């Protein structure tokens, strides 16, 4: 869809004695200026010709009236807005100014809570800030949900229009600004942690890693816990409104605010106690939010969505794994009290949740520590999960082999291959679209399960689907597997 030149003032969403928070307009002009033929997570930075094309595209002299329109804040990237190949370098542009009636502030900060992956910020064609693999030393897996905060004091002023342009380079999938963009004003210098946690909304995949990786515990303001909590409160209300046939109960299996289970029980079930699907959300073990396929709410299943302590200042991937195990053990002990059938329990999850459910469902030692067995489970649903050792765990435990370099040890579901594993389905996108290597490692695990004599292991490939798109479109395959085993 062709665009035309537009400009709009940011909207005031918070104005008090301490802060002013503005939400930038959600609509941008967009152009994909250089594309990768296929995903390449090993690529450090765009080539020189791509960088030159970006410099030209962010210039005020470059006309953008015929560019496409892009809407931020969708929780997904530009592949959801018409870009066939999301890998490459794209440019977003909009013209903004501070409204003249704002309370004066001594300092202003520009915040991009979620941009995938590398990002260069320009004002009127002048470089302002950079968050790239080269400048930060972070891998693509570490950077995609790392907030970008830069000070713009004196750069953006009242009633003076300025061209804001973002160059965004994506190697693996999704791509683009998938959250909103904000200006935060204050009368004192703010740490990046204070700026990010001041936002009433932000990265749907969480941003706790900012406090560990770059800024350290001293920058934690105490608002992180509230921000995480708020990401689930509106979701719960949404379930109640959209699914009136369900009762939603929030259960606690530990003392930390994230150690919760959101249990959706069908109000009427024709055959007494109903089967249960226990779902672990994704987000690289740092994000916190619901991503269970909507098809799970079919009127027959109880849906138990597990929250776990995400990686940040206090916790590591091992805490995530311990929580996933403890929550499942708690449910096996108590689900009958809420109308669920402990003899018909499935576990599953997307991405990091796929790794968690693979580990809990395949490593017999984990549930045994809680007095249970993985043999109590009816089936495992692993959606585009990492079947080798999770990249976040390799960072937390200071492995020398990190990123996409494969490691298979006791923290890899593949390590626990056995004919005695419960029935399992692995669902991924196709090679070249899903996360690099993800379809191959899932296919390998399923084949090895069969070699070991496993009677019911399946790999389903959603052809042409990216990592995110697989999570969003896996529901029918998930329900086909569940209903087959229930019958």
C-alpha positions as CSV (number, residue, x, y, z in Angstrom):
1,X,0.0,0.0,0.0
2,X,1.5,3.3,-1.1
3,X,1.9,6.0,1.6
4,X,1.9,9.7,1.7
5,X,3.8,12.2,3.7
6,X,2.4,12.5,7.2
7,X,3.4,13.9,10.6
8,X,1.8,13.7,14.0
9,X,2.5,14.7,17.6
10,X,3.3,12.1,20.1
11,X,0.5,11.2,22.5
12,X,0.8,12.0,26.2
13,X,0.2,8.9,28.2
14,X,1.8,9.9,31.6
15,X,2.4,13.4,33.0
16,X,3.1,13.9,36.6
17,X,5.7,15.5,38.9
18,X,8.4,13.0,38.1
19,X,7.9,12.0,34.5
20,X,6.4,12.8,31.1
21,X,5.9,9.8,28.8
22,X,4.9,10.2,25.2
23,X,3.9,7.4,22.8
24,X,5.2,8.2,19.3
25,X,2.8,7.7,16.4
26,X,2.4,4.1,15.6
27,X,2.5,4.6,11.8
28,X,5.8,4.8,9.9
29,X,6.9,4.9,6.3
30,X,8.8,1.7,5.6
31,X,11.1,0.4,2.9
32,X,13.1,-2.8,2.7
33,X,16.3,-1.6,1.1
34,X,18.5,-4.7,1.1
35,X,17.5,-8.3,1.6
36,X,19.4,-11.5,2.6
37,X,18.8,-14.5,0.3
38,X,18.3,-16.6,3.5
39,X,18.8,-16.3,7.3
40,X,22.4,-15.9,8.4
41,X,22.9,-15.5,12.1
42,X,26.7,-15.6,11.7
43,X,26.7,-12.3,9.8
44,X,28.2,-9.6,12.0
45,X,26.9,-6.6,10.2
46,X,25.4,-5.5,6.8
47,X,27.8,-5.2,3.9
48,X,29.0,-1.8,2.7
49,X,26.5,-1.5,-0.1
50,X,23.6,-2.1,2.4
51,X,25.0,0.5,4.8
52,X,25.3,3.0,2.0
53,X,21.7,2.3,1.0
54,X,20.6,2.9,4.6
55,X,22.5,6.3,4.7
56,X,20.6,7.4,1.6
57,X,17.3,6.2,2.9
58,X,17.5,8.0,6.2
59,X,18.4,11.3,4.6
60,X,15.8,14.2,4.8
61,X,16.4,14.6,1.0
62,X,15.0,11.0,0.4
63,X,11.4,11.1,-0.6
64,X,9.2,8.6,1.3
65,X,5.7,9.4,0.0
66,X,5.6,6.2,-2.1
67,X,7.0,4.0,0.6
68,X,4.8,1.4,2.3
69,X,3.1,2.1,5.6
70,X,4.2,0.1,8.7
71,X,2.4,-0.1,12.1
72,X,4.5,-0.7,15.2
73,X,3.4,-2.2,18.5
74,X,2.0,-5.4,16.9
75,X,4.2,-7.9,18.9
76,X,5.4,-9.2,15.5
77,X,7.7,-8.0,12.8
78,X,7.5,-6.7,9.3
79,X,6.9,-10.2,7.9
80,X,3.3,-9.8,9.2
81,X,2.9,-6.6,7.1
82,X,3.7,-7.9,3.6
83,X,7.4,-8.5,3.6
84,X,8.0,-12.0,2.1
85,X,11.6,-12.3,3.2
86,X,12.0,-10.7,6.6
87,X,15.8,-11.0,6.6
88,X,17.7,-7.9,5.6
89,X,18.0,-4.2,6.2
90,X,14.9,-2.0,6.4
91,X,14.3,1.7,7.2
92,X,11.4,3.2,9.2
93,X,10.7,6.9,9.1
94,X,8.3,9.4,10.7
95,X,8.4,13.2,11.4
96,X,7.7,14.2,15.0
97,X,8.0,17.1,17.4
98,X,7.4,17.7,21.0
99,X,4.0,19.3,21.6
100,X,4.3,23.0,22.7
101,X,2.1,22.7,25.8
102,X,4.2,20.1,27.5
103,X,5.6,20.7,31.0
104,X,9.3,21.6,30.5
105,X,11.7,18.8,31.2
106,X,15.5,19.0,31.6
107,X,16.2,15.6,29.9
108,X,14.5,13.5,27.3
109,X,15.1,9.9,26.3
110,X,14.0,7.9,23.2
111,X,13.0,4.3,24.0
112,X,12.5,1.4,21.7
113,X,11.5,-1.5,24.0
114,X,11.7,-4.2,21.3
115,X,13.5,-4.0,17.9
116,X,14.7,-7.0,15.9
117,X,17.7,-7.0,15.7
118,X,20.4,-4.4,15.1
119,X,19.2,-0.8,15.1
120,X,20.7,2.6,14.1
121,X,18.8,5.8,15.0
122,X,19.0,8.9,12.9
123,X,17.6,12.4,13.5
124,X,17.4,14.5,10.3
125,X,19.9,12.2,8.7
126,X,22.5,12.5,11.6
127,X,23.5,9.3,13.4
128,X,22.2,9.4,17.0
129,X,22.6,5.9,18.5
130,X,23.5,2.4,17.6
131,X,22.6,-1.0,19.1
132,X,24.2,-3.6,16.9
133,X,26.0,-6.9,17.2
134,X,29.2,-5.1,16.5
135,X,28.7,-2.2,19.0
136,X,27.4,-4.3,21.9
137,X,29.1,-7.7,21.5
138,X,25.7,-9.4,22.0
139,X,24.6,-12.2,19.8
140,X,21.4,-12.0,17.7
141,X,19.6,-14.2,20.3
142,X,20.6,-11.8,23.1
143,X,19.8,-8.6,21.3
144,X,16.4,-9.1,19.7
145,X,14.5,-8.2,22.9
146,X,17.0,-5.9,24.5
147,X,15.6,-2.3,24.8
148,X,17.3,0.5,23.1
149,X,17.5,3.7,25.2
150,X,19.3,6.9,24.1
151,X,19.2,10.5,25.3
152,X,17.8,13.1,22.9
153,X,18.0,16.2,25.2
154,X,18.3,19.1,22.8
155,X,17.8,17.0,19.7
156,X,14.0,16.9,19.8
157,X,12.5,20.2,20.9
158,X,9.0,21.8,21.2
159,X,7.1,22.6,18.0
160,X,10.1,21.9,15.8
161,X,9.6,19.0,13.4
162,X,12.4,16.5,13.1
163,X,12.8,13.4,10.9
164,X,13.2,10.3,13.0
165,X,14.6,7.3,11.0
166,X,15.5,3.8,12.1
167,X,17.7,1.4,10.2
168,X,17.0,-2.1,11.3
169,X,19.0,-5.2,10.3
170,X,17.5,-8.6,10.8
171,X,19.4,-11.9,10.3
172,X,17.0,-14.6,11.5
173,X,13.3,-13.8,11.2
174,X,10.6,-11.4,12.3
175,X,12.4,-8.1,11.8
176,X,11.4,-4.6,12.6
177,X,10.1,-2.5,15.5
178,X,7.5,-4.9,17.1
179,X,6.7,-2.6,20.1
180,X,5.8,1.0,20.3
181,X,8.4,3.8,20.5
182,X,8.4,6.3,23.4
183,X,9.9,9.6,24.6
184,X,10.5,9.8,28.4
185,X,11.1,13.2,30.0
186,X,12.4,14.0,33.5
187,X,14.1,16.7,35.5
188,X,17.1,14.5,36.4
189,X,19.3,12.0,34.7
190,X,17.7,8.6,34.5
191,X,19.4,5.2,34.2
192,X,18.3,3.0,31.3
193,X,16.6,0.7,33.8
194,X,14.5,3.6,35.2
195,X,13.5,4.7,31.7
196,X,12.5,1.2,30.6
197,X,10.5,0.2,33.7
198,X,8.7,3.6,33.7
199,X,6.8,2.6,30.6
200,X,3.2,1.4,31.3
201,X,3.6,-1.0,28.4
202,X,6.7,-2.3,26.7
203,X,8.3,-5.5,25.3
204,X,5.8,-8.4,25.2
205,X,8.7,-10.8,25.6
206,X,10.1,-9.1,28.7
207,X,13.1,-6.9,29.2
208,X,14.6,-8.2,32.4
209,X,17.9,-9.1,30.7
210,X,18.7,-5.4,30.5
211,X,19.5,-5.3,34.2
212,X,21.9,-8.2,34.0
213,X,23.7,-7.7,30.8
214,X,24.4,-4.0,30.5
215,X,23.3,-2.0,33.4
216,X,23.6,-4.2,36.5
217,X,21.5,-4.6,39.6
218,X,22.1,-1.0,40.8
219,X,19.8,0.2,38.0
220,X,16.9,-1.9,39.1
221,X,14.1,0.5,40.4
222,X,11.7,-2.0,41.9
223,X,9.3,-1.4,39.0
224,X,10.4,-4.5,37.1
225,X,8.2,-6.8,39.2
226,X,5.2,-4.6,38.6
227,X,5.8,-4.4,34.9
228,X,6.0,-8.2,34.7
229,X,2.8,-8.6,36.8
230,X,0.9,-6.2,34.6
231,X,1.7,-8.2,31.4
232,X,-0.6,-10.9,32.7
233,X,-3.4,-9.0,34.4
234,X,-5.0,-7.6,31.1
235,X,-4.5,-11.1,29.6
236,X,-6.5,-12.7,32.3
237,X,-9.3,-10.2,31.8
238,X,-9.1,-10.9,28.0
239,X,-9.6,-14.6,28.6
240,X,-12.7,-13.9,30.8
241,X,-14.2,-11.6,28.1
242,X,-13.4,-13.7,25.0
243,X,-14.1,-17.1,26.5
244,X,-17.1,-16.8,28.8
245,X,-17.4,-20.6,29.0
246,X,-14.2,-20.7,31.1
247,X,-13.4,-19.9,34.7
248,X,-9.9,-18.5,35.2
249,X,-8.1,-19.0,38.5
250,X,-4.6,-17.8,39.3
251,X,-2.8,-20.4,41.4
252,X,0.5,-19.9,43.2
253,X,3.1,-22.7,43.4
254,X,5.8,-20.6,45.0
255,X,6.5,-17.3,46.8
256,X,7.8,-15.2,43.9
257,X,5.2,-13.1,41.9
258,X,6.1,-15.0,38.7
259,X,5.5,-18.4,40.2
260,X,1.9,-18.6,39.1
261,X,-0.4,-20.8,37.1
262,X,-3.3,-19.3,35.1
263,X,-5.8,-22.2,35.0
264,X,-8.7,-22.0,32.6
265,X,-11.4,-24.6,33.4
266,X,-14.4,-25.2,31.1
267,X,-17.5,-24.4,33.1
268,X,-19.3,-27.4,31.7
269,X,-17.6,-30.6,30.8
270,X,-19.7,-33.6,29.6
271,X,-17.6,-36.4,31.2
272,X,-16.5,-35.3,34.6
273,X,-12.9,-34.5,35.2
274,X,-11.4,-33.1,32.0
275,X,-8.0,-33.6,30.4
276,X,-5.3,-30.9,31.0
277,X,-2.7,-29.3,28.9
278,X,0.1,-27.6,30.9
279,X,1.6,-24.8,28.7
280,X,5.1,-23.1,29.1
281,X,5.4,-19.8,27.4
282,X,8.3,-18.8,25.1
283,X,10.5,-15.7,25.1
284,X,14.0,-17.0,25.3
285,X,13.6,-17.6,29.1
286,X,13.7,-13.8,29.6
287,X,10.2,-12.9,28.3
288,X,7.1,-13.3,30.3
289,X,3.7,-13.5,28.6
290,X,1.0,-15.8,27.3
291,X,1.4,-17.5,23.9
292,X,-0.7,-20.6,24.1
293,X,-2.6,-21.4,20.9
294,X,-6.2,-20.3,21.0
295,X,-7.3,-23.7,19.7
296,X,-6.5,-25.2,23.2
297,X,-9.7,-23.5,24.5
298,X,-12.0,-26.1,22.7
299,X,-14.4,-26.6,25.6
300,X,-12.9,-29.9,26.5
301,X,-9.4,-29.2,27.8
302,X,-8.3,-27.5,31.0
303,X,-5.5,-25.1,30.1
304,X,-2.9,-24.5,32.7
305,X,-0.4,-21.7,31.6
306,X,2.7,-21.7,33.8
307,X,4.6,-18.5,34.6
308,X,8.1,-19.0,35.8
309,X,10.9,-16.7,37.1
310,X,12.5,-15.3,34.1
311,X,16.3,-14.7,33.6
312,X,17.5,-11.3,34.9
313,X,19.3,-9.9,37.9
314,X,18.2,-12.6,40.3
315,X,17.5,-15.8,38.3
316,X,19.1,-18.0,35.6
317,X,17.8,-20.6,33.1
318,X,18.2,-23.2,35.8
319,X,15.6,-21.4,37.9
320,X,13.2,-21.4,34.9
321,X,13.7,-25.2,34.6
322,X,13.2,-25.7,38.3
323,X,10.0,-23.7,38.2
324,X,8.7,-25.6,35.2
325,X,9.2,-28.8,37.0
326,X,7.8,-27.6,40.4
327,X,4.7,-26.2,38.7
328,X,3.9,-29.4,36.9
329,X,4.4,-31.4,40.1
330,X,2.1,-29.0,42.0
331,X,-0.6,-29.5,39.3
332,X,-0.3,-33.3,39.4
333,X,-0.9,-33.1,43.1
334,X,-3.8,-30.6,43.0
335,X,-5.5,-30.5,39.6
336,X,-8.2,-33.0,40.6
337,X,-9.3,-30.4,43.2
338,X,-10.2,-28.0,40.4
339,X,-11.9,-30.6,38.1
340,X,-8.9,-31.7,36.1
341,X,-7.9,-35.3,35.4
342,X,-4.3,-36.0,36.6
343,X,-4.3,-39.2,34.5
344,X,-4.7,-37.2,31.3
345,X,-2.1,-34.5,31.4
346,X,-0.2,-33.1,28.5
347,X,2.7,-30.7,28.6
348,X,3.9,-28.4,25.9
349,X,5.2,-25.0,24.9
350,X,6.6,-22.7,22.2
351,X,10.3,-21.9,21.7
352,X,11.8,-21.6,25.2
353,X,8.6,-23.3,26.4
354,X,9.3,-26.1,24.0
355,X,12.8,-26.6,25.5
356,X,11.3,-26.5,29.1
357,X,8.6,-29.1,28.2
358,X,11.2,-31.2,26.4
359,X,13.4,-31.2,29.5
360,X,10.7,-31.8,32.0
361,X,9.0,-34.5,29.9
362,X,12.1,-36.4,28.9
363,X,14.6,-36.1,31.8
364,X,13.1,-38.6,34.3
365,X,15.2,-37.2,37.1
366,X,13.5,-33.8,37.3
367,X,10.0,-34.9,38.2
368,X,11.4,-37.7,40.4
369,X,12.8,-35.0,42.7
370,X,9.2,-33.9,43.4
371,X,7.8,-37.4,43.9
372,X,6.5,-37.8,40.3
373,X,7.4,-39.5,37.1
374,X,7.3,-38.4,33.5
375,X,5.4,-41.6,32.8
376,X,2.4,-39.9,34.4
377,X,2.2,-37.6,31.3
378,X,0.0,-38.5,28.3
379,X,2.1,-36.6,25.8
380,X,4.6,-33.9,25.0
381,X,3.9,-31.0,22.6
382,X,7.2,-29.3,21.6
383,X,6.7,-26.3,19.3
384,X,9.8,-25.0,17.6
385,X,11.8,-25.7,20.8
386,X,15.5,-26.0,21.2
387,X,16.3,-29.7,21.5
388,X,20.0,-29.0,22.1
389,X,21.2,-27.1,25.2
390,X,19.4,-23.8,25.4
391,X,21.4,-20.7,24.4
392,X,20.4,-18.8,27.5
393,X,21.6,-21.5,29.8
394,X,24.9,-21.5,28.0
395,X,25.3,-17.8,28.7
396,X,24.2,-18.2,32.4
397,X,26.6,-21.1,33.0
398,X,29.4,-19.4,31.1
399,X,29.9,-22.1,28.5
400,X,32.7,-21.3,26.0
401,X,30.4,-22.5,23.2
402,X,27.5,-20.1,23.0
403,X,25.0,-18.7,20.6
404,X,23.9,-21.1,17.9
405,X,26.9,-23.4,18.4
406,X,25.3,-26.7,19.3
407,X,25.9,-28.3,22.6
408,X,24.3,-31.6,23.7
409,X,24.7,-32.3,27.4
410,X,22.3,-33.0,30.3
411,X,20.5,-29.7,29.6
412,X,19.5,-30.9,26.1
413,X,16.3,-32.8,25.5
414,X,18.1,-34.9,22.9
415,X,20.4,-36.2,25.6
416,X,17.4,-37.9,27.2
417,X,16.2,-39.9,24.2
418,X,14.6,-43.1,25.3
419,X,11.8,-45.5,24.1
420,X,10.1,-44.7,27.5
421,X,9.6,-41.0,26.8
422,X,5.8,-40.2,26.6
423,X,4.3,-39.8,23.1
424,X,5.9,-36.7,21.5
425,X,5.2,-34.3,18.6
426,X,7.7,-31.7,17.5
427,X,6.3,-28.9,15.4
428,X,8.6,-26.5,13.6
429,X,8.7,-24.2,10.6
430,X,10.8,-25.2,7.6
431,X,14.5,-24.9,7.1
432,X,15.5,-21.4,6.1
433,X,12.4,-19.9,7.7
434,X,12.4,-21.1,11.3
435,X,15.3,-20.4,13.6
436,X,18.5,-21.7,11.9
437,X,19.0,-25.3,12.7
438,X,15.8,-25.6,14.7
439,X,13.9,-27.9,12.2
440,X,17.0,-30.1,11.8
441,X,17.5,-30.7,15.5
442,X,13.9,-31.5,16.0
443,X,13.9,-33.9,13.0
444,X,17.0,-35.5,14.3
445,X,15.6,-36.0,17.8
446,X,12.4,-37.6,16.4
447,X,14.4,-40.0,14.2
448,X,16.7,-41.0,17.1
449,X,13.6,-41.6,19.3
450,X,12.4,-44.1,16.6
451,X,15.9,-45.7,16.5
452,X,15.6,-46.3,20.2
453,X,12.3,-48.0,19.7
454,X,9.9,-45.2,20.6
455,X,6.4,-46.0,19.3
456,X,4.9,-42.5,18.9
457,X,7.2,-39.7,17.9
458,X,6.3,-37.3,15.1
459,X,7.9,-34.2,13.5
460,X,5.5,-31.8,11.8
461,X,6.9,-29.1,9.5
462,X,4.8,-26.0,8.7
463,X,6.3,-25.2,5.4
464,X,7.4,-21.6,4.8
465,X,6.6,-20.6,8.4
466,X,9.1,-18.5,10.4
467,X,9.8,-19.2,14.1
468,X,7.1,-16.7,15.3
469,X,4.6,-17.8,12.6
470,X,5.0,-21.4,13.7
471,X,4.0,-20.5,17.2
472,X,1.0,-18.5,16.0
473,X,-0.2,-21.3,13.6
474,X,0.5,-24.5,15.4
475,X,-2.8,-24.9,17.2
476,X,-4.5,-27.3,14.7
477,X,-1.5,-29.6,14.7
478,X,-1.4,-29.5,18.5
479,X,-5.1,-30.4,18.9
480,X,-4.8,-33.2,16.3
481,X,-2.1,-34.8,18.4
482,X,-4.0,-34.3,21.7
483,X,-7.3,-35.5,20.4
484,X,-5.7,-38.6,18.8
485,X,-4.2,-39.7,22.2
486,X,-7.4,-38.9,24.1
487,X,-9.4,-41.1,21.8
